[in-house]
Amino acid sequence: MTEILLLGGGRIGQTIAAFLAGSGDYRVTVADHDKDNLRPFAGLENIESMVLDFADPAALGAAMQDKFAVLSAAPYQLNQTIATAAKAAAIHYLDLTEDVASARHVKGLAEGSKTAFIPQCGLAPGFISIVAYDLTKNFDALHDVRLRVGALPQYPTNALKYNLTWSTEGLINEYINPCEAIVEGERREMPALGGREEFLLDGIAYEAFNTSGGIGTLGETLKGKVRNLNYRTIRYPGHRDLVRLLIRDLRLGQRPDLLKEIFELALPMTYQDMVVVFATVIGKKGQRIEQESYARRIHAREIDGRQWTAIQITTASGICAVLDLLAQGKIRDHGLVRQEEIDFKDFITNRFGANYAFPGDR
């Protein structure tokens, strides 16, 4: 079996461990600084657990010995330390971060590395970059590439039309940090919460607006090849204006800890969620301007006898599929591996990536 170190025993970590261990091909050691987070793993086949301080490079290095790869499902603030320890231990590194600074640090570590550094292996950034880049291959010249992703409650009832479905810290990070984009051929940083638009998908109205991190490395890959490239988060109409009131007008963007406390006090968690993935490319095919789009809605559902939320399924499936492709030799095993380098067909036909698929994709 392939030995994996998984850092973080929260909701996403539990899903990753279940998917990998359940395949019968991976033995997973789950580490967390809080022993209470390790209780769900007790007695599970092919899963071991350990208490570990992620901020301690020596302890991290010891835990990484004899492992094929380390997967970080830890808070994004810890990824720089984790990635540095992976470089020293000479093992493969994969994470789920949407944080731009963390991704840049990982990119620097990857230079000249004999092992693979694969950041941003989740949903957005992650799968959306694989989808969008695959669409671009059908065009002779690119005009616009638009990435839209949202994790939403199926049954919104509050004024924000939102329930917590994943990391509150990660959510706030996306709402307050600058957003990378390409505008009229030039790479720029755009303010979060700007660029609001509305659209219909299968008759349902949504809004989308700029949030940080979702573009991943696609801006570097498509620089000089596309006129406009942007990423926006999908929500139900009205959400953006209320969030902007909190973050801008009431200045809670300057108090992220307080904003987190308010969100977690006021917004209930839901296990009845869905993920919307919508990518559009406009460009030239021959002499004609054409558009191609990719749209999916993934709902919470049961897999292998356990109920998982849509955000658990999509995030865990992303990093598990990338790990699986790496272990199978279908991804380069050294240096920085960008999400858009991963072949869409390989991903969607993978046993884990297939959780995103329509029957016709397989």
GUTORVO-88223 format. One record per residue: residue in one letter; x, y, z of N, C-alpha, C in turn. Coordinates in steps of 0.2 Angstrom, whole numbers, padded with zeros to 4 digits, always signed. Example, Ala and Ser with C-alpha at 12.3 -4.5 7.8 and 13.67 -1.06 7.14 Angstrom:
2
a+0066-0028+0039+0062-0022+0039+0066-0016+0039;s+0064-0011+0035+0068-0005+0036+0064+0000+0039;
***
This chain:
362
m+0004-0006+0000+0000+0000+0000+0004+0006+0000;t+0002+0012-0003+0005+0018-0003+0004+0022+0003;e+0009+0024+0007+0009+0027+0013+0008+0035+0012;i+0003+0037+0015+0001+0045+0015+0000+0048+0022;l+0003+0054+0022+0002+0058+0028-0003+0063+0027;l-0009+0063+0030-0014+0068+0029-0014+0073+0035;l-0013+0079+0034-0013+0084+0040-0020+0088+0040;g-0023+0087+0045-0030+0090+0046-0035+0085+0047;g-0039+0084+0052-0044+0079+0053-0051+0082+0053;g-0052+0088+0050-0058+0091+0050-0063+0087+0045;r-0068+0091+0043-0073+0088+0039-0070+0086+0032;i-0066+0090+0029-0063+0088+0023-0058+0083+0024;g-0054+0083+0029-0049+0078+0030-0052+0071+0031;q-0058+0071+0035-0062+0065+0036-0064+0062+0029;t-0066+0066+0024-0068+0063+0018-0062+0061+0014;i-0056+0064+0014-0050+0062+0010-0048+0055+0013;a-0048+0055+0020-0045+0049+0023-0050+0043+0021;a-0057+0044+0021-0061+0039+0019-0061+0036+0012;f-0060+0041+0008-0060+0040+0000-0053+0036-0001;l-0047+0038+0002-0041+0035+0000-0041+0028+0004;a-0042+0027+0010-0042+0021+0014-0047+0016+0011;g-0053+0019+0009-0058+0014+0006-0056+0011-0001;s-0052+0014-0004-0049+0012-0011-0046+0005-0010;g-0043+0004-0004-0038-0002-0003-0031-0001-0005;d-0030+0005-0008-0023+0006-0011-0019+0010-0007;y-0022+0014-0002-0018+0018+0002-0019+0017+0010;r-0013+0018+0013-0014+0018+0021-0012+0025+0023;v-0017+0028+0027-0017+0035+0028-0015+0036+0036;t-0010+0040+0037-0009+0042+0044-0012+0050+0044;v-0017+0050+0048-0020+0057+0049-0018+0060+0055;a-0015+0066+0055-0012+0070+0060-0016+0076+0061;d-0017+0078+0068-0020+0084+0069-0017+0087+0076;h-0017+0093+0077-0015+0096+0084-0020+0095+0089;d-0026+0093+0088-0032+0093+0092-0034+0085+0092;k-0033+0082+0098-0034+0075+0098-0042+0073+0097;d-0046+0078+0099-0053+0077+0098-0055+0077+0090;n-0051+0080+0086-0052+0079+0079-0050+0072+0076;l-0047+0068+0080-0045+0062+0078-0049+0056+0080;r-0054+0058+0084-0059+0052+0087-0063+0049+0081;p-0065+0053+0076-0069+0049+0071-0065+0044+0067;f-0058+0044+0068-0054+0039+0064-0052+0033+0068;a-0054+0032+0074-0052+0027+0078-0055+0020+0076;g-0051+0015+0075-0054+0009+0073-0055+0008+0065;l-0054+0013+0061-0055+0012+0054-0050+0009+0050;e-0051+0005+0046-0046+0001+0042-0042+0005+0038;n-0036+0004+0038-0031+0007+0034-0030+0015+0036;i-0032+0016+0042-0031+0023+0044-0028+0023+0051;e-0022+0027+0052-0020+0028+0059-0020+0035+0060;s-0019+0037+0067-0020+0044+0068-0014+0046+0073;m-0012+0052+0074-0007+0055+0078-0008+0062+0080;v-0007+0064+0086-0007+0071+0087+0000+0074+0085;l-0001+0080+0082+0005+0083+0079+0004+0091+0079;d+0010+0094+0081+0010+0101+0080+0012+0103+0073;f+0008+0106+0069+0010+0108+0062+0015+0113+0062;a+0016+0117+0067+0020+0123+0067+0027+0121+0069;d+0028+0114+0071+0035+0112+0073+0038+0108+0067;p+0043+0111+0064+0046+0108+0058+0049+0101+0059;a+0052+0101+0065+0056+0094+0067+0050+0089+0068;a+0045+0090+0071+0039+0085+0072+0036+0083+0065;l+0036+0088+0061+0033+0087+0054+0038+0083+0050;g+0044+0084+0050+0049+0080+0047+0049+0073+0049;a+0048+0072+0056+0048+0065+0058+0042+0061+0056;a+0036+0065+0056+0030+0061+0053+0030+0060+0046;m+0034+0063+0042+0034+0063+0035+0039+0057+0033;q+0043+0054+0037+0048+0049+0035+0044+0043+0032;d+0047+0041+0027+0044+0035+0023+0037+0035+0020;k+0035+0042+0020+0029+0043+0016+0029+0045+0009;f+0025+0042+0005+0025+0044-0002+0023+0051-0003;a+0018+0054+0001+0016+0061+0000+0013+0063+0006;v+0013+0070+0007+0009+0073+0012+0004+0077+0009;l-0002+0077+0012-0008+0081+0009-0010+0085+0015;s-0010+0092+0013-0012+0097+0018-0020+0099+0018;a-0023+0097+0023-0030+0099+0024-0030+0104+0030;a-0025+0107+0031-0024+0111+0037-0026+0118+0035;p-0027+0122+0040-0028+0130+0039-0023+0132+0034;y-0024+0137+0030-0020+0139+0025-0014+0142+0028;q-0014+0145+0034-0009+0149+0037-0003+0144+0038;l-0004+0138+0039+0001+0133+0040+0005+0130+0034;n+0002+0131+0028+0005+0128+0023+0012+0129+0021;q+0014+0135+0022+0021+0137+0021+0026+0133+0025;t+0024+0132+0031+0029+0128+0036+0028+0120+0033;i+0022+0118+0032+0021+0111+0030+0025+0110+0023;a+0024+0114+0018+0028+0113+0012+0035+0113+0013;t+0038+0118+0017+0045+0118+0018+0048+0111+0021;a+0044+0109+0026+0046+0102+0029+0045+0097+0024;a+0041+0097+0019+0040+0092+0014+0046+0092+0009;k+0049+0098+0008+0055+0099+0004+0061+0096+0007;a+0061+0097+0014+0067+0094+0017+0066+0087+0018;a+0060+0084+0018+0059+0077+0019+0059+0073+0012;a+0060+0077+0007+0060+0074+0000+0054+0070-0002;i+0048+0072+0000+0042+0068-0002+0037+0073-0006;h+0032+0070-0009+0028+0074-0013+0023+0078-0009;y+0021+0084-0011+0017+0089-0007+0011+0091-0011;l+0005+0090-0008-0001+0092-0011-0005+0096-0006;d-0009+0102-0008-0013+0105-0003-0019+0108-0007;l-0024+0111-0003-0030+0113-0005-0031+0121-0005;t-0025+0124-0004-0025+0131-0002-0028+0136-0008;e-0032+0141-0006-0034+0146-0011-0030+0153-0009;d-0025+0152-0004-0022+0158-0002-0016+0159-0007;v-0016+0165-0010-0011+0167-0015-0004+0167-0012;a-0003+0170-0006+0004+0170-0003+0007+0163-0002;s+0003+0158+0000+0005+0151+0001+0007+0148-0005;a+0003+0149-0010+0004+0146-0017+0011+0149-0020;r+0012+0155-0019+0018+0158-0021+0024+0155-0017;h+0024+0154-0011+0029+0151-0007+0030+0143-0010;v+0025+0140-0011+0026+0133-0013+0029+0133-0020;k+0027+0138-0024+0030+0138-0031+0038+0139-0030;g+0040+0143-0026+0047+0144-0024+0051+0138-0022;l+0048+0134-0018+0050+0128-0015+0051+0123-0021;a+0047+0123-0026+0046+0118-0031+0052+0118-0036;e+0055+0124-0036+0061+0125-0041+0066+0120-0040;g+0068+0116-0044+0073+0111-0044+0072+0105-0039;s+0066+0105-0037+0064+0099-0033+0063+0093-0036;k+0066+0087-0033+0065+0081-0036+0059+0077-0034;t+0055+0081-0030+0048+0078-0029+0043+0083-0031;a+0037+0081-0032+0031+0085-0035+0028+0090-0029;f+0027+0096-0031+0024+0101-0027+0017+0103-0031;i+0012+0101-0028+0005+0102-0032+0000+0106-0027;p+0001+0112-0027-0004+0116-0023-0011+0117-0027;q-0016+0119-0023-0022+0121-0025-0026+0115-0029;c-0026+0109-0025-0029+0103-0028-0037+0102-0026;g-0040+0107-0024-0047+0106-0022-0052+0108-0028;l-0057+0112-0027-0062+0114-0031-0060+0120-0035;a-0059+0125-0031-0057+0132-0034-0053+0136-0030;p-0046+0136-0031-0043+0133-0037-0043+0126-0037;g-0042+0123-0043-0041+0115-0043-0045+0113-0049;f-0051+0110-0048-0054+0107-0054-0057+0112-0059;i-0058+0118-0057-0061+0123-0061-0055+0125-0066;s-0049+0125-0064-0043+0126-0069-0042+0121-0074;i-0043+0114-0072-0043+0109-0076-0048+0109-0082;v-0054+0111-0080-0060+0111-0084-0059+0117-0089;a-0057+0123-0087-0056+0129-0091-0051+0128-0096;y-0045+0125-0094-0040+0125-0098-0041+0120-0104;d-0045+0114-0102-0047+0109-0107-0051+0113-0112;l-0056+0117-0110-0060+0121-0115-0056+0125-0120;t-0050+0128-0117-0046+0133-0121-0043+0129-0127;k-0042+0122-0126-0038+0119-0131-0042+0118-0138;n-0049+0120-0138-0053+0119-0143-0053+0126-0148;f-0049+0131-0146-0049+0137-0149-0043+0139-0153;d-0043+0142-0158-0037+0145-0161-0034+0151-0158;a-0039+0155-0155-0037+0161-0152-0042+0162-0146;l-0039+0165-0140-0044+0166-0135-0045+0173-0133;h-0052+0174-0132-0054+0181-0130-0055+0181-0123;d-0060+0177-0120-0062+0178-0113-0062+0171-0110;v-0060+0170-0104-0060+0164-0100-0063+0166-0094;r-0069+0163-0092-0073+0165-0086-0074+0159-0081;l-0071+0159-0075-0072+0153-0071-0077+0156-0065;r-0082+0151-0064-0087+0153-0059-0088+0147-0055;v-0088+0147-0048-0089+0142-0044-0092+0144-0037;g-0097+0140-0035-0100+0142-0028-0102+0136-0024;a-0101+0136-0018-0104+0131-0013-0110+0134-0010;l-0116+0131-0011-0122+0135-0009-0126+0130-0005;p-0130+0133+0000-0136+0128+0003-0141+0127-0002;q-0144+0121-0002-0149+0119-0006-0156+0123-0004;y-0156+0124+0002-0162+0127+0005-0161+0134+0009;p-0159+0139+0006-0157+0145+0010-0163+0148+0013;t-0162+0150+0019-0168+0153+0023-0166+0160+0026;n-0160+0162+0027-0158+0168+0030-0157+0174+0025;a-0156+0180+0027-0155+0186+0023-0149+0185+0018;l-0144+0182+0021-0138+0181+0017-0139+0176+0012;k-0144+0172+0012-0145+0166+0008-0139+0162+0008;y-0136+0160+0014-0130+0156+0014-0130+0153+0021;n-0127+0147+0020-0125+0143+0026-0118+0141+0026;l-0115+0140+0031-0108+0138+0031-0107+0131+0029;t-0103+0130+0024-0102+0123+0021-0095+0121+0022;w-0090+0125+0023-0083+0124+0024-0079+0129+0028;s-0073+0129+0028-0069+0133+0032-0071+0141+0032;t-0073+0143+0038-0075+0150+0039-0069+0155+0038;e-0063+0153+0040-0057+0157+0039-0055+0157+0031;g-0056+0152+0028-0055+0152+0021-0060+0156+0017;l-0066+0156+0019-0071+0160+0016-0070+0168+0017;i-0068+0170+0023-0066+0177+0024-0060+0179+0020;n-0055+0174+0020-0049+0176+0016-0051+0178+0009;e-0056+0174+0006-0058+0175-0001-0061+0182-0002;y-0065+0184+0004-0069+0190+0003-0065+0196+0004;i-0059+0196+0007-0055+0202+0009-0049+0203+0005;n-0046+0198+0002-0040+0199-0001-0040+0200-0009;p-0035+0203-0012-0036+0205-0019-0036+0199-0023;c-0039+0200-0029-0040+0195-0034-0036+0196-0040;e-0033+0190-0042-0029+0191-0048-0034+0190-0054;a-0032+0193-0060-0036+0193-0066-0032+0195-0072;i-0034+0194-0078-0031+0197-0084-0036+0201-0087;v-0035+0208-0088-0040+0212-0091-0036+0216-0097;e-0040+0215-0103-0037+0217-0109-0030+0216-0110;g-0028+0209-0108-0021+0207-0110-0016+0208-0104;e-0018+0212-0099-0013+0214-0094-0015+0210-0087;r-0011+0208-0083-0012+0205-0077-0013+0210-0072;r-0018+0209-0068-0020+0215-0063-0023+0211-0057;e-0022+0215-0051-0026+0214-0045-0032+0218-0044;m-0038+0214-0044-0044+0217-0043-0047+0217-0036;p-0051+0222-0033-0053+0221-0027-0058+0216-0026;a-0058+0212-0020-0063+0207-0019-0070+0210-0018;l-0075+0207-0020-0082+0209-0019-0084+0213-0025;g-0080+0215-0030-0082+0219-0036-0084+0214-0041;g-0085+0218-0047-0087+0214-0053-0093+0210-0053;r-0098+0212-0049-0104+0208-0048-0108+0207-0055;e-0110+0201-0056-0114+0200-0062-0120+0195-0060;e-0125+0195-0064-0130+0190-0063-0131+0185-0069;f-0133+0179-0068-0134+0175-0074-0139+0169-0072;l-0142+0166-0077-0146+0160-0076-0143+0154-0078;l-0144+0148-0074-0141+0142-0075-0147+0137-0074;d-0149+0134-0079-0155+0129-0079-0161+0133-0075;g-0162+0139-0077-0168+0143-0075-0167+0146-0068;i-0161+0145-0064-0160+0147-0057-0156+0153-0058;a-0158+0159-0054-0154+0165-0054-0148+0165-0049;y-0143+0167-0051-0137+0167-0047-0133+0174-0048;e-0129+0176-0043-0125+0181-0044-0118+0179-0043;a-0113+0182-0046-0106+0181-0045-0102+0187-0044;f-0096+0187-0041-0092+0192-0039-0085+0190-0038;n-0080+0195-0038-0073+0193-0038-0072+0191-0030;t-0068+0185-0030-0065+0183-0024-0058+0181-0025;s-0054+0180-0020-0047+0179-0020-0045+0172-0021;g-0040+0170-0025-0037+0164-0025-0040+0159-0031;g-0046+0160-0033-0049+0155-0037-0046+0154-0044;i-0042+0159-0046-0039+0158-0053-0033+0154-0053;g-0030+0152-0047-0024+0148-0047-0018+0150-0051;t-0015+0146-0054-0009+0148-0059-0011+0149-0066;l-0018+0149-0067-0020+0149-0074-0018+0156-0077;g-0018+0161-0073-0016+0168-0075-0009+0168-0078;e-0004+0164-0075+0003+0163-0078+0003+0159-0084;t-0001+0154-0084-0001+0149-0090-0004+0153-0096;l-0009+0157-0095-0013+0160-0101-0011+0167-0102;k-0006+0170-0099-0003+0177-0100-0001+0177-0107;g-0003+0182-0110-0001+0183-0117-0005+0179-0122;k-0010+0175-0120-0014+0171-0124-0021+0172-0124;v-0023+0176-0119-0030+0178-0118-0031+0185-0116;r-0037+0188-0119-0038+0195-0118-0041+0196-0111;n-0046+0192-0108-0048+0193-0102-0049+0186-0098;l-0047+0186-0092-0048+0180-0088-0049+0182-0081;n-0055+0179-0078-0057+0181-0071-0060+0175-0068;y-0060+0175-0061-0063+0170-0057-0068+0174-0053;r-0074+0171-0052-0079+0174-0047-0083+0169-0044;t-0085+0170-0038-0088+0166-0033-0096+0166-0035;i-0099+0161-0035-0107+0161-0036-0110+0161-0029;r-0115+0165-0029-0120+0165-0023-0127+0167-0026;y-0132+0166-0021-0138+0168-0023-0139+0176-0023;p-0143+0179-0027-0143+0186-0028-0145+0189-0021;g-0141+0195-0020-0142+0199-0013-0136+0197-0008;h-0133+0192-0009-0128+0190-0004-0122+0195-0004;r-0120+0197-0010-0114+0201-0010-0115+0207-0007;d-0120+0211-0008-0121+0217-0005-0121+0217+0003;l-0124+0212+0006-0124+0211+0013-0117+0210+0015;v-0113+0206+0012-0107+0204+0014-0102+0211+0014;r-0103+0214+0008-0100+0221+0007-0101+0226+0013;l-0107+0226+0015-0109+0230+0021-0105+0228+0027;l-0105+0222+0028-0101+0219+0034-0093+0221+0034;i-0091+0219+0028-0083+0220+0027-0081+0227+0026;r-0085+0230+0022-0082+0237+0020-0085+0242+0024;d-0092+0243+0024-0095+0248+0028-0094+0248+0035;l-0095+0242+0038-0094+0241+0045-0087+0239+0047;r-0082+0239+0042-0075+0238+0043-0073+0231+0046;l-0078+0226+0046-0076+0220+0049-0070+0216+0045;g-0069+0219+0039-0063+0216+0035-0057+0217+0039;q-0057+0222+0043-0051+0224+0047-0051+0220+0054;r-0056+0216+0055-0057+0212+0061-0059+0205+0059;p-0055+0201+0055-0057+0195+0053-0059+0190+0058;d-0055+0190+0064-0057+0186+0070-0064+0187+0072;l-0066+0194+0073-0073+0195+0075-0078+0193+0069;l-0076+0194+0063-0081+0192+0058-0082+0185+0058;k-0077+0181+0059-0077+0174+0060-0082+0172+0065;e-0081+0175+0071-0085+0174+0077-0093+0175+0075;i-0094+0181+0072-0101+0183+0070-0104+0177+0065;f-0100+0176+0060-0102+0171+0055-0104+0164+0058;e-0100+0162+0063-0101+0155+0066-0106+0155+0071;l-0108+0161+0074-0113+0162+0078-0120+0162+0075;a-0120+0166+0069-0126+0168+0066-0128+0163+0060;l-0123+0160+0057-0125+0156+0051-0124+0148+0053;p-0129+0145+0052-0129+0138+0054-0125+0134+0048;m-0122+0128+0051-0119+0124+0046-0125+0120+0043;t-0124+0118+0036-0128+0114+0033-0125+0108+0030;y-0128+0102+0030-0126+0096+0026-0130+0095+0020;q-0135+0100+0018-0139+0099+0012-0136+0105+0008;d-0131+0104+0004-0128+0109+0000-0127+0106-0007;m-0125+0111-0011-0123+0109-0018-0117+0114-0020;v-0114+0111-0025-0108+0115-0028-0110+0116-0035;v-0109+0122-0038-0110+0124-0044-0104+0126-0048;v-0102+0123-0053-0096+0124-0057-0098+0126-0064;f-0096+0132-0066-0098+0135-0073-0092+0138-0076;a-0089+0136-0081-0084+0139-0085-0086+0140-0092;t-0083+0146-0094-0085+0148-0101-0079+0151-0105;v-0078+0149-0111-0072+0151-0115-0075+0154-0121;i-0073+0160-0123-0075+0163-0129-0069+0165-0133;g-0069+0163-0140-0063+0164-0144-0064+0162-0151;k-0059+0162-0155-0060+0161-0162-0058+0154-0164;k-0063+0151-0168-0061+0145-0172-0062+0146-0179;g-0056+0146-0182-0056+0149-0189-0057+0156-0189;q-0062+0158-0193-0064+0165-0193-0070+0167-0189;r-0073+0162-0185-0079+0163-0182-0077+0164-0174;i-0081+0168-0171-0081+0169-0164-0086+0164-0161;e-0084+0160-0156-0088+0155-0153-0087+0154-0146;q-0092+0151-0143-0092+0150-0135-0093+0143-0134;e-0089+0141-0129-0091+0134-0126-0091+0135-0118;s-0096+0131-0115-0096+0131-0108-0097+0124-0105;y-0095+0124-0099-0095+0118-0095-0099+0119-0088;a-0104+0116-0087-0108+0117-0081-0110+0111-0077;r-0109+0111-0071-0111+0105-0067-0114+0107-0060;r-0119+0104-0058-0121+0105-0051-0120+0098-0047;i-0116+0098-0042-0115+0092-0038-0118+0093-0031;h-0123+0088-0029-0126+0088-0023-0124+0084-0018;a-0125+0085-0011-0124+0081-0006-0127+0074-0007;r-0123+0069-0006-0126+0062-0007-0122+0057-0003;e-0124+0051-0004-0121+0045+0000-0116+0042-0005;i-0110+0041-0003-0105+0037-0006-0102+0032-0002;d-0102+0025-0004-0099+0020+0000-0102+0019+0007;g-0109+0021+0007-0113+0020+0013-0112+0025+0018;r-0109+0031+0016-0109+0037+0021-0111+0043+0017;q-0114+0047+0021-0117+0053+0018-0112+0059+0018;w-0111+0062+0013-0106+0067+0012-0109+0074+0009;t-0107+0080+0011-0109+0086+0008-0106+0087+0001;a-0109+0091-0003-0106+0092-0009-0099+0095-0009;i-0098+0100-0004-0091+0103-0004-0086+0098-0001;q-0088+0093+0003-0083+0087+0005-0082+0083-0001;i-0087+0081-0005-0086+0077-0011-0081+0080-0016;t-0083+0086-0018-0079+0090-0023-0072+0091-0021;t-0071+0094-0015-0064+0095-0012-0060+0089-0012;a-0063+0084-0008-0059+0078-0007-0057+0074-0013;s-0062+0074-0018-0061+0071-0024-0056+0074-0028;g-0055+0080-0028-0050+0084-0032-0043+0082-0029;i-0042+0082-0023-0035+0081-0021-0033+0073-0021;c-0039+0069-0020-0038+0062-0020-0036+0060-0028;a-0040+0063-0032-0038+0061-0040-0031+0063-0042;v-0029+0069-0040-0023+0071-0041-0017+0067-0038;l-0018+0065-0032-0014+0060-0029-0013+0053-0033;d-0019+0051-0034-0020+0045-0038-0016+0045-0045;l-0017+0050-0048-0014+0051-0055-0006+0052-0054;l-0004+0055-0049+0003+0055-0047+0006+0048-0046;a+0002+0044-0042+0005+0038-0040+0005+0033-0046;q+0000+0034-0051+0000+0030-0057+0005+0033-0062;g+0009+0038-0061+0013+0040-0066+0010+0045-0072;k+0004+0047-0070+0001+0051-0076+0002+0059-0075;i+0005+0060-0069+0007+0067-0068+0015+0068-0067;r+0018+0073-0069+0025+0074-0068+0026+0073-0060;d+0032+0070-0059+0033+0068-0052+0039+0073-0049;h+0040+0079-0052+0045+0083-0049+0043+0090-0051;g+0046+0095-0047+0045+0102-0048+0037+0104-0047;l+0036+0110-0049+0029+0113-0048+0024+0110-0053;v+0019+0107-0051+0014+0104-0056+0007+0109-0055;r+0006+0112-0060+0000+0117-0061-0006+0112-0062;q-0012+0114-0059-0018+0111-0060-0020+0110-0068;e-0019+0115-0071-0021+0115-0079-0016+0110-0083;e-0011+0108-0080-0006+0103-0083-0010+0096-0083;i-0015+0095-0078-0018+0089-0078-0023+0088-0083;d-0023+0082-0086-0027+0081-0092-0034+0080-0089;f-0039+0083-0092-0046+0083-0090-0049+0076-0091;k-0047+0072-0096-0050+0066-0097-0047+0061-0092;d-0041+0062-0090-0037+0058-0085-0041+0059-0078;f-0042+0065-0077-0045+0067-0071-0052+0064-0070;i-0057+0065-0075-0064+0064-0074-0065+0056-0075;t-0060+0053-0078-0061+0045-0078-0058+0042-0072;n-0054+0046-0068-0051+0043-0062-0056+0041-0057;r-0055+0036-0053-0060+0033-0048-0063+0039-0043;f-0058+0043-0042-0060+0049-0037-0063+0055-0041;g-0060+0057-0046-0062+0062-0051-0069+0061-0054;a-0071+0054-0054-0077+0053-0057-0083+0055-0053;n-0082+0057-0047-0087+0060-0043-0090+0067-0046;y-0086+0070-0050-0088+0076-0053-0092+0074-0060;a-0092+0068-0062-0094+0067-0069-0101+0066-0070;f-0103+0067-0076-0109+0065-0079-0108+0058-0082;p-0113+0054-0083-0112+0047-0086-0108+0048-0093;g-0109+0053-0097-0106+0054-0103-0099+0055-0103;d-0096+0058-0097-0089+0060-0096-0085+0053-0096;r-0087+0048-0094-0083+0042-0092-0081+0038-0098;
***
